[in-house]
Amino acid sequence: MAFRCQRDSYAREFTTTVVSCRPAELQTEGSNGKKEVLSGFQVVLEDTLLFPEGGGQPDDHGTINGISVLRVTRRGAQADHFTQTPLTPGTEVQVQVDWERRFDHMQQHSGQHLITAVADHLFGLKTTSWELGRLRSVIELDSPSVTIEQVAAIEQSVNEKIRDRLPVNVRELSLDDPEVAQVRGRGLPDDHAGPIRVVTIENVDANMCCGTHVSNLSDLQVIKILGIEKGKKNKTNLAFLAGNRVLKWMERSHGTEKALTALLKCGVEDHVEAVKKLQNSTKLLQKNNLNLLRDLAVHVAHSLRNSPDWGGVVTLHRKEGDSEFMNIIANEIGSEETLLFLTVGDEKGAGLFLLAGPAEAVETLGPRVAEVLEGKGAGKKGRFQGKATKMSGRAEAQALLQDYISTQSAEE
């Protein structure tokens, strides 16, 4: 049989009876991104208002007697409702659906049917799969490429049909009904039971589907195709929004425009040009800064070469700098007579380091310095460099180098 949610997608609550309740577990993704296993119960109702996930559509959220239903899945002709509170079989219960989520799914799913039908009718672009995502939905088209002109034509056509207020009807056919062979579909699941539901958009499309849908295209409000992306195996993905998602997208976009207008001190129509000018200015500043940094590195190298510590351990730390800055210094000095320990970055945070000097000493000390700085690095030919997460360990690293030099001098 079809569930109540399929017979009347607009119903928000109804009364039914608990058939069974058994202990179960549910695997979910926690707030930290790790998998968590929840203990609870699988509840089967005589009928349900909560759609079990299927056909590319996620499950509904809702409550049974005020108890939250965390997942709804289909098992043959019945739906399993996962709760963390048991419900007594034979009890009459009130089921309520999260209407905002339900109506959103109705809009996206009916929108997918409409786009799929129009893309096929206009350009022979067949849909191979689709996904109703949390923020946007994606239709996979069986074509290696789709043009911008085709996308524009599809978007124009679907919105014209929405304005035409075309009705959407749901019928149930028996499996042996000859009409089934004329209906578009991608096959039935192995455990399918009961009649076949056919969703028809008047004069546009008829398609086998188990999902919840609007009763008239006017309820879609509007469809916005966000664009196309390269899919897998010569497929093209078409991303879209329908209904309230378009309004939310426009609200976010308008908020961004207002913020950019305040920051860039210009109207919306000048945003792109203003950002281009900023990018060009930034590139010029970065180039000038790099040249100054290189000049500074050469000057610093000459100063270090005249350091009283020359022949032992020479160190330098700067908050500003990069790997190139340190390597210029090492190249300018170009001597294996001393250990050169250079660091850049936040003194109490993360940064970069470089150790240069006699090849044998650097090969021995490099990994140990990286360990003290809680970082990683690599090197060859008298130079070891890498990233550090604990720049506050510089004094300890310097002491390690001094001890090595002292030991070497004593042995000589």
Secondary structure, 3 states (H helix, E strand, C coil): CCCHHHHCCCCCEEEEEEEEEEEEEEEEECCCCCEEEEEEEEEEECCCCCCCCECCECCCCEEECCEEECEEEEECCEEEEEECCCCCCCCEEEEEECHHHHHHHHHHHHHHHHHHHHHHHHHCCCEEEEEECCCCEEEEECCCCCCHHHHHHHHHHHHHHHHCCCEEEEEEECCCCHHHHHCECCCCCCCCCCCEEEEEECCCEEEECCCCCCCEHHHHCCEEEEEEEECCCCCEEEEEEECHHHHHHHHHHHHHHHHHHHHHCCCHHHHHHHHHHHHHHHHHHHHHHHHHHHHHHHHHHHHHHCCCCCCCEEEEEECCCCHHHHHHHHHHHCCCCCEEEEEEECCCCCEEEEEECCHHHHHHHHHHHHHHCCEEEEECCCEEEEEECCHHHHHHHHHHHHHHHHHHHHHC
